Amino acid sequence: MFKSIFMIILIITVSNSKNKDIYIKSHKQGNKIIAYVYNNSLHHITIKYDASIKNLISLCPLPTIKSFKPKSKSKICEFIISKNKFSYNSNYKWVLGTKDAVHDDSYLYRLPYELNTKQRVSQGFDGYFSHKNNSLYAVDFDMKEGVKVYASREGLVVSTKSDSQEGGNNKKFLGKANKIIIKHPDNTYAVYNHLKYNSLYVKTGDYVKRGELLAQSGSTGYNNGAHLHFIVYKIINHESRESIPIKFKTKKGILINPIEGKSYISTK
């Protein structure tokens, strides 16, 4: 009689532990164990998958790192059963985004505030306070609380947070920022961060046009005061991302390097 020990332990380590749309299921099919990634979200994911196995032969490198499309079911690994008694313990981590994205460097972004108005840059690329490493090319606009925020580029709203009323210059407020994440046509992602509590005009699943009203600026999360933190990024692997240097259209021409302390007038 064929007997087997079949154990599956799924460990999810993500920034949003309440997300139930992303998981791995493993099934026994003949003499194999096949692991599938279910991504029922609206965004790409990049996963690091690993497994502790006994009497199984892995047909994929362990660990393995792969990116998966939104609304997809995809095989991530197969194992051949070498003996009747086997065990399988899996674990994985994922982040929002895909390492396969290629940014459209020709795109000129719209400044994320009302047309023909100006806002001061409080922190530009490689800013002293927090724009280092994976936030190297982020831009902070010194927008008072309640200033309207507009889409710098068209795309799909894939994640939002608007329920936080907490913020300040203390790392205990990390993760408390209200934000909108938008997936662009080239599969890069933009984050509009530190938004005002309950101020969003869009919801997850909306496709927004360039210049569409998104939310109001605020001071939620880890910050030195009310402002809009804007960043475009792509994923490197399951635990890190890289920000992308972008160009803005302004009333006086193309802006390549936003300078701290300078103000720029928005245009179409």
C-alpha positions in Angstrom: 0.0 0.0 0.0 1.3 3.4 -1.0 1.8 5.6 2.1 3.2 9.1 2.3 3.8 11.9 4.7 2.8 15.2 3.0 3.3 18.4 5.0 2.9 21.9 3.8 3.8 24.9 5.9 3.2 28.3 4.3 5.0 31.3 5.8 4.1 34.7 4.4 6.3 37.6 5.1 4.9 40.8 3.5 4.3 44.4 4.4 0.5 43.8 4.3 -0.1 40.5 6.2 -3.8 40.9 5.7 -3.5 40.3 1.9 -5.3 37.0 1.1 -5.0 37.3 -2.7 -1.4 35.9 -2.9 -0.5 32.4 -1.8 1.1 29.2 -2.9 -0.7 25.8 -3.1 1.0 22.5 -3.6 -0.6 19.5 -5.1 0.4 15.8 -5.5 0.0 14.7 -9.1 1.2 11.2 -9.9 4.8 10.9 -8.7 5.2 14.6 -8.4 4.5 17.5 -6.0 3.8 20.7 -8.0 3.8 24.1 -6.3 1.6 26.9 -7.9 1.6 30.6 -7.2 -1.8 32.2 -7.1 -1.7 36.0 -7.7 -5.3 37.2 -7.5 -4.2 40.8 -7.0 -4.1 43.7 -9.6 -0.4 44.0 -9.5 2.8 42.0 -10.3 4.6 40.2 -7.5 8.1 39.0 -7.2 8.5 36.0 -4.9 11.4 34.2 -3.3 10.3 30.6 -2.8 12.2 28.0 -0.8 11.4 24.5 0.5 12.8 22.0 2.9 12.3 18.5 1.4 12.9 14.9 2.2 12.8 12.1 -0.3 11.9 14.6 -3.0 14.0 15.8 -6.0 13.6 19.4 -6.8 13.3 20.3 -10.5 14.0 24.0 -9.8 16.9 25.7 -8.0 16.2 26.4 -4.3 15.7 29.1 -3.4 14.2 30.5 -6.6 13.1 34.1 -7.4 10.5 34.8 -10.0 8.0 37.5 -11.0 4.4 36.8 -11.7 1.6 38.8 -13.6 -1.6 40.1 -12.0 -4.6 37.7 -11.9 -2.5 34.6 -12.7 -1.9 31.0 -11.6 1.6 29.9 -12.4 3.8 26.9 -11.6 6.9 27.8 -9.6 8.4 24.4 -8.9 8.1 20.7 -9.3 9.4 17.8 -7.1 9.7 14.2 -8.0 8.8 11.8 -5.2 11.8 9.5 -4.8 10.5 7.3 -1.9 7.1 6.6 -0.4 7.7 8.6 2.8 8.4 12.2 2.0 8.1 15.6 3.5 7.8 19.1 2.1 7.9 22.4 4.0 7.7 25.6 1.9 8.2 29.2 2.7 8.1 32.4 0.6 8.3 36.2 0.7 6.9 38.5 -1.9 7.0 42.2 -2.8 4.8 44.3 -5.1 6.3 44.7 -8.5 8.2 42.9 -11.2 11.9 42.7 -11.8 11.2 42.4 -15.5 9.9 46.0 -15.9 11.7 48.3 -18.4 11.0 52.0 -17.8 10.1 54.2 -20.7 12.8 56.8 -20.2 11.2 59.0 -22.9 8.2 59.7 -20.8 7.7 63.2 -19.4 5.9 63.1 -16.0 3.4 65.8 -15.0 4.1 67.6 -11.7 1.6 66.1 -9.2 -0.3 69.2 -8.3 -2.8 71.6 -9.8 -2.0 73.1 -13.3 -0.3 76.5 -13.3 0.5 76.4 -9.6 3.9 75.9 -8.1 5.2 73.9 -5.2 8.7 73.9 -3.6 10.9 70.9 -3.6 11.8 70.1 0.0 14.0 67.1 -0.9 15.2 66.1 -4.3 17.2 63.2 -5.7 19.8 61.9 -3.3 18.3 64.1 -0.6 20.1 64.3 2.8 17.1 63.2 5.0 15.8 60.0 3.5 16.5 59.8 -0.3 19.2 57.2 -0.3 19.6 53.7 -1.6 16.2 52.4 -2.9 14.7 55.9 -2.5 17.6 57.7 -4.3 15.3 59.2 -7.0 12.3 60.1 -4.9 11.1 63.7 -4.8 9.4 65.5 -1.9 7.1 68.4 -2.6 6.5 70.8 0.3 2.7 70.7 0.0 0.7 71.8 3.0 -2.0 69.4 4.3 -5.1 69.3 2.1 -3.4 70.4 -1.2 -4.9 68.3 -4.1 -2.6 65.6 -5.6 -2.9 64.7 -9.2 -1.6 61.7 -11.2 1.8 62.3 -12.8 1.2 59.5 -15.2 -1.7 57.3 -16.3 -2.1 53.8 -14.9 -4.0 51.3 -12.8 -4.5 51.9 -9.0 -3.3 48.7 -7.5 -3.1 49.6 -3.8 -4.3 52.3 -1.4 -4.2 53.2 2.2 -6.2 56.0 3.7 -7.1 54.9 7.3 -4.1 56.3 9.2 -4.2 59.5 11.3 -0.6 59.0 12.7 2.6 60.7 11.6 5.7 62.4 12.8 9.5 62.4 12.8 9.8 59.1 14.6 10.5 55.7 13.1 7.6 54.2 15.0 5.4 55.9 12.3 7.0 53.8 9.5 4.2 51.9 7.8 1.6 54.5 8.9 1.6 56.6 5.8 -1.5 56.8 3.7 -0.6 56.2 0.0 -1.7 55.3 -3.5 0.3 52.9 -5.7 -0.2 53.1 -9.5 1.0 50.6 -12.1 2.2 52.3 -15.2 1.9 50.8 -18.8 5.6 49.9 -18.7 5.0 47.9 -15.5 6.9 50.3 -13.3 5.1 51.6 -10.2 4.5 55.0 -8.7 3.9 55.7 -5.0 2.2 58.9 -3.8 3.0 58.9 0.0 2.0 60.7 3.3 -1.5 61.5 2.1 -4.2 63.0 4.3 -6.5 60.7 6.3 -9.6 59.6 4.4 -8.8 62.0 1.4 -8.6 59.6 -1.5 -10.7 60.3 -4.6 -9.8 57.0 -6.3 -10.0 53.3 -5.2 -8.1 50.1 -6.0 -9.1 48.9 -9.5 -9.6 52.4 -11.0 -7.7 53.3 -14.1 -6.6 56.9 -13.8 -5.6 59.3 -16.6 -2.6 61.6 -16.4 -3.7 64.7 -14.5 -6.6 63.0 -12.7 -7.3 64.0 -9.1 -6.1 61.4 -6.7 -6.1 62.6 -3.1 -5.0 65.4 -0.7 -1.5 65.8 0.7 -0.9 65.2 4.4 1.6 64.3 7.1 0.9 60.6 7.8 3.7 58.2 8.4 7.4 58.9 9.1 8.0 62.5 8.0 9.3 66.0 9.0 6.0 67.7 8.2 3.2 67.8 5.6 4.5 67.0 2.1 4.0 64.7 -0.9 6.7 62.0 -1.3 6.7 60.8 -4.9 8.7 57.9 -6.3 8.7 55.7 -9.4 10.4 52.3 -9.0 11.0 48.7 -10.3 11.8 45.6 -8.3 15.3 44.1 -8.1 14.4 41.0 -6.2 12.1 39.7 -3.4 13.4 42.2 -0.9 14.6 45.3 -2.6 13.7 47.8 -5.3 15.4 50.5 -7.2 14.0 54.0 -7.8 14.0 55.4 -11.3 15.3 58.9 -12.3 12.4 60.5 -14.1 11.8 63.8 -16.0 9.0 66.3 -15.4 7.4 68.8 -17.7 7.3 72.2 -16.2 6.1 75.6 -17.4 9.8 76.5 -18.1 10.8 73.2 -19.8 11.9 69.8 -18.9 13.0 69.2 -15.3 15.7 66.5 -15.0 17.0 67.1 -11.5 14.6 68.7 -9.0 16.6 71.0 -6.8 15.9 71.4 -3.1 14.5 74.8 -2.3 13.3 75.6 -5.9 9.7 75.8 -7.0 8.3 74.5 -10.2 5.1 75.4 -12.1 2.9 72.6 -13.3 1.8 72.3 -16.9 0.2 69.7 -19.1 
